[in-house]
Amino acid sequence: MKAYEIMNHLEKYFPLNLQMDFDCCGLQIGSREKEVKKVYIALNADNETLQACIENNCQMLITHHPFLLEKIKNIDTSLHQGKFISMAMKHDIVVYSLHTCLDRGQNGISMNDWLIQKLGVHDVACYDHYEVGKKAILNQAMEGQDFIEYVKDKFHLQHLKYSKNTNKMIHTIAICGGSAADDLDFLADQVDCYITGDTKYRHAKYAIDHDCLLIDPGHHLEVIIEEKLPELLETLPLEIAVHHSKDYFEYQ
C-alpha cells in the first residue's frame, strides 16, 4: 500500500491538527506515494532506528519522537542530522512521526491513556486543558512504597526516582509520559501521586511540601508506543517490525 494510506489510517486516531505549537508531526522525510510493504515502529527517530529499519527491509519508519523537532542548520553527513537525512534518502525510507498528536489522542487512545490503564484504574479524565495528561482513581489503594514497586513491575523498570514522602496511602494518581514536571504545581493538591519524567530537585521539594508522592520513571516510559502502536496497524495489509528501544540513560 502507499505511504499516504498508512498516514491517513493513523491520522484517524491522531489528526495532525492535534499537534502542539512547538511540534513537527507527520511526514518528516520521503514520498507519500512510496509503496510500503513493511513498516518499522520505534520510539525515536535516530540513526540507530533508521539503520534497524533498513536492515529489516522496511520501507517506512514510524516513530513517536520526530526527527525534525531539532533545528537543522546544515546537512553535514558527518554529523547525526545530516547522516540521518542522507541515509533515509539513499535507501528511500519514509520517516513519519506522531508525537503530540498521539499524546493528545481521543477516545481512550493516546499515550497517557495507555500508560494510566497499565496501573489498574477507573474514572480516567484529562487533568489539563491541553488534554494530554491523565488522572484517575486506583482500583485498589496502596501504601506509597508498595505503589512505587507496583509501578516498577507494571512498566518493567529496574530503577526510578521518587520523592521521599512515601508514608501515605495512594488513592488518586496522575500521569504524563515524557516531560511534564511543572504540572505538579496544580496537581499536587489534587492527587496523591504524580508520575512523569525529567523531574528536578525543586519538583521533589514541592511534592514533599504538598504531600504528593512524585515518581519519575524517566522520559523513556513512552516506549509503550512500541507495544501499542502495532495494534492500530493490524488491520492493514502490512508486515510490522518493532524496535526494542533502550533508555538513552544508563544507571548503576
C-alpha positions in Angstrom: 0.0 0.0 0.0 1.0 3.6 -0.4 2.7 5.5 2.5 -0.1 8.1 2.5 -2.7 5.4 3.1 -0.8 4.4 6.3 -0.6 8.0 7.3 -4.3 8.5 6.7 -5.1 5.5 8.8 -3.1 6.7 11.7 -4.4 10.2 11.4 -8.0 8.8 12.0 -6.7 8.3 15.6 -4.2 11.1 15.8 -5.2 14.0 13.5 -2.3 16.3 12.7 -4.3 19.3 13.9 -3.9 18.0 17.5 -0.2 18.7 17.4 1.1 21.4 19.8 2.5 24.7 18.5 6.2 23.8 19.1 5.9 20.4 17.4 6.6 18.9 14.0 4.4 15.9 13.5 3.6 13.9 10.3 5.8 13.2 7.3 9.5 14.0 8.1 11.3 12.6 5.1 10.3 10.8 1.9 7.4 10.5 -0.5 3.8 10.0 0.3 3.5 7.9 -2.8 6.1 5.4 -1.7 4.9 1.7 -1.9 5.2 0.2 1.5 5.1 -3.5 2.3 6.7 -3.4 5.8 6.9 -0.7 8.5 9.3 -0.3 11.4 8.0 1.1 14.7 10.2 2.8 17.2 10.1 5.4 20.0 12.8 7.6 18.5 13.8 8.7 15.0 17.6 8.4 15.2 20.4 6.7 13.3 20.1 3.5 15.3 16.4 3.0 14.5 16.8 4.1 10.9 19.6 1.6 10.4 17.5 -1.1 12.0 14.6 -0.1 9.7 16.9 -0.6 6.7 18.3 -3.9 8.0 14.8 -5.2 8.5 13.9 -4.4 4.9 11.2 -1.9 5.9 10.2 1.0 3.7 8.8 3.2 6.4 9.9 4.3 9.9 7.1 5.3 12.2 8.1 6.9 15.5 6.8 8.9 18.4 9.6 11.4 18.7 10.1 13.4 15.5 13.4 13.8 13.8 12.6 17.4 12.7 11.9 18.7 16.2 15.6 19.7 16.5 16.5 22.7 14.3 18.6 21.8 11.2 21.3 24.3 10.4 23.1 22.3 7.7 23.2 18.8 6.1 26.7 17.7 7.1 26.7 14.0 6.6 29.5 13.6 9.2 27.0 14.7 11.9 24.0 12.9 13.1 21.3 15.0 11.4 23.0 15.0 8.0 23.8 11.3 8.3 20.1 10.5 9.1 18.8 12.5 6.2 21.4 11.1 3.8 20.8 7.5 4.8 17.0 7.9 4.7 17.2 9.4 1.2 19.7 6.9 -0.1 17.5 4.0 1.0 14.3 5.7 0.0 12.8 5.4 3.6 9.7 7.3 4.5 10.0 8.7 8.1 6.8 9.6 9.9 6.3 10.8 13.5 3.2 11.3 15.7 4.5 12.9 18.9 2.0 15.3 20.5 -0.8 14.2 18.1 -0.5 10.8 19.8 -0.2 12.5 23.2 -3.5 14.2 22.6 -5.3 11.3 21.0 -9.0 11.0 21.8 -11.5 8.3 22.9 -9.1 6.5 25.2 -6.4 6.0 22.5 -3.4 8.2 23.5 0.0 7.9 25.2 -1.3 8.7 28.6 -4.4 6.6 28.3 -2.2 3.6 27.6 0.1 4.4 30.5 -2.5 5.0 33.1 -4.6 2.0 32.2 -1.5 -0.2 32.9 -1.9 0.8 36.5 -5.4 -0.6 37.1 -7.7 2.5 37.4 -11.1 3.8 36.8 -12.7 7.3 36.2 -9.9 8.4 33.9 -10.0 12.0 32.9 -7.8 14.7 31.4 -6.2 16.9 34.0 -5.3 19.9 31.8 -6.8 22.0 29.1 -4.3 20.6 26.6 -5.9 17.2 27.0 -2.5 15.5 27.4 -2.1 14.3 31.0 -4.5 11.9 32.7 -5.7 11.4 36.2 -7.7 8.5 37.7 -8.6 6.5 40.8 -6.7 3.3 41.6 -8.9 0.2 41.6 -7.0 -0.8 44.8 -5.4 1.8 47.0 -2.0 1.0 48.4 0.8 2.4 50.5 3.3 4.7 48.8 6.2 2.3 48.9 4.1 -0.5 47.6 2.9 1.7 44.8 6.4 2.5 43.8 7.2 -1.2 43.5 3.9 -1.7 41.6 4.9 1.0 39.1 8.3 -0.6 38.6 6.6 -4.0 38.0 4.0 -2.8 35.6 6.4 -0.9 33.4 9.3 -3.4 33.8 11.6 -0.9 35.4 14.8 -1.6 37.2 15.2 1.9 38.5 13.1 5.0 39.1 13.4 8.1 41.4 10.8 9.3 43.7 10.2 11.9 46.5 10.8 10.7 50.0 7.3 11.2 51.3 6.3 7.6 50.7 4.4 7.1 54.0 1.0 7.7 52.7 -1.9 5.9 51.0 -2.3 6.3 47.3 -5.8 6.5 46.0 -5.7 9.0 43.2 -2.9 9.4 40.6 -2.0 11.4 37.6 0.5 10.6 34.8 2.1 12.3 31.9 4.7 10.4 29.9 7.7 12.3 28.7 8.4 15.6 30.4 5.7 17.5 32.3 7.1 18.1 35.8 5.8 21.6 36.1 2.2 20.3 36.0 3.0 19.3 39.6 2.2 23.0 40.5 -1.5 22.4 40.2 -1.7 18.6 40.6 0.0 18.4 44.0 -3.2 19.3 45.8 -5.5 17.2 43.5 -3.9 13.7 43.6 -1.9 11.5 45.9 0.7 10.7 43.4 2.0 12.2 40.2 4.1 10.2 37.7 6.2 12.0 35.0 9.7 12.2 33.7 12.6 14.7 33.6 11.9 16.0 37.1 14.3 18.3 39.0 15.3 18.8 42.6 12.8 21.6 43.1 9.9 19.4 42.0 10.7 16.8 44.7 10.7 19.6 47.3 7.4 20.9 46.1 5.9 17.4 46.1 7.1 16.9 49.7 5.8 20.3 50.8 2.4 19.5 49.4 2.4 15.8 50.4 2.1 14.5 46.8 4.3 11.5 46.1 6.3 12.3 42.9 7.5 9.3 40.8 9.9 9.8 37.9 10.3 6.7 35.8 12.2 8.6 33.1 11.2 10.0 29.7 11.7 6.6 28.3 8.4 5.4 29.7 6.9 6.5 26.4 8.4 3.3 24.9 4.9 1.9 25.4 4.2 3.0 21.9 6.3 0.1 20.6 3.7 -2.2 22.3 0.5 -0.3 21.4 1.0 1.3 18.0 1.3 -2.0 16.1 -2.2 -2.9 17.4 -3.6 0.0 15.4 -2.0 -1.2 12.2 -3.1 -4.9 12.4 -6.0 -4.4 10.0 -3.7 -3.1 7.2 -2.0 -5.4 4.6 1.4 -4.7 6.1 4.3 -6.5 7.8 5.3 -4.9 11.0 8.6 -4.9 12.7 9.2 -3.3 16.2 12.3 -1.8 17.7 13.2 -2.6 21.3 14.4 0.8 22.4 16.7 1.2 25.3 16.8 4.3 27.5 19.3 6.9 26.5 20.4 6.9 30.1 22.1 4.1 31.9 22.2 3.5 35.7 24.5 1.8 38.1 
